[in-house]
Amino acid sequence: MVTSNSDFTNCLKEVIKRILELDSNFKISDSLDLKGIGLDSVAIVSLIIELEDMGYTIPDEHLNHKTFENIDNLKKYCFKIENER
């Protein structure tokens, strides 16, 4: 599990670039609308698997568009999960 906020953010951005097959130089801001760059339901499933591999399981009640809207929301839910452990 990634422990620092910046490490997690960078890791998450790299995972999203890989899943969406974006250029490694593509800049993803924390507030960028991920749906707008191609994050669809199939990509979300891949992202969920990657997050689980990193030790984060997003509860069913948070599997919605809002959670996967941007990096900020993903971080919020992942760190909430981590703090509840």
C-alpha positions in Angstrom: 0.0 0.0 0.0 1.3 3.5 -0.9 1.6 5.5 2.3 2.1 9.2 1.3 -0.5 11.3 -0.5 1.9 12.4 -3.2 3.2 8.9 -3.8 -0.4 7.6 -4.1 -1.4 10.5 -6.4 1.5 9.8 -8.7 0.9 6.0 -8.7 -2.8 6.6 -9.4 -2.0 8.9 -12.3 0.4 6.3 -13.8 -2.1 3.5 -13.5 -4.8 5.6 -15.2 -2.4 6.5 -18.0 -1.6 2.9 -18.5 -5.2 1.8 -18.5 -6.3 4.5 -20.9 -3.2 4.0 -23.0 -2.3 7.7 -22.7 1.1 9.1 -23.6 3.4 9.0 -20.5 3.9 12.8 -20.9 0.1 13.4 -20.6 -0.6 15.6 -17.6 -3.5 14.6 -15.4 -4.5 17.2 -12.8 -6.2 16.1 -9.6 -9.4 17.7 -10.8 -9.4 16.6 -14.4 -12.7 14.9 -15.5 -11.5 11.3 -16.0 -14.6 10.4 -18.1 -13.5 13.2 -20.5 -10.2 11.5 -21.2 -11.8 8.0 -21.7 -12.5 6.5 -18.3 -15.5 4.3 -19.1 -17.0 1.4 -17.3 -14.5 -1.1 -18.7 -11.6 1.1 -17.6 -13.2 1.6 -14.2 -13.2 -2.2 -13.7 -9.5 -2.3 -14.5 -8.9 0.6 -12.2 -10.8 -1.1 -9.4 -8.6 -4.2 -9.9 -5.4 -2.1 -9.7 -6.7 -0.4 -6.6 -7.4 -3.7 -5.0 -3.9 -4.9 -5.9 -2.6 -1.8 -4.0 -4.7 -2.8 -1.0 -7.7 -0.5 -1.5 -11.2 -2.0 -1.8 -13.9 0.6 -2.6 -17.2 -0.4 -0.9 -20.1 -1.1 -3.2 -21.9 2.0 -2.0 -19.0 4.1 -3.4 -18.9 2.4 -6.8 -20.5 5.3 -8.7 -19.6 8.1 -11.1 -18.7 10.6 -8.3 -16.0 8.3 -6.9 -14.3 8.0 -10.3 -14.9 11.5 -11.5 -11.4 12.7 -10.8 -8.2 12.0 -8.9 -9.3 14.1 -5.9 -12.4 12.0 -5.4 -10.5 8.7 -5.8 -7.9 9.8 -3.2 -10.6 10.9 -0.8 -12.3 7.5 -0.9 -9.1 5.5 -0.7 -7.7 7.5 2.2 -11.1 7.3 3.9 -10.9 3.5 3.6 -7.3 3.5 4.9 -8.2 5.6 7.9 -11.1 3.3 8.8 -8.8 0.3 9.1 
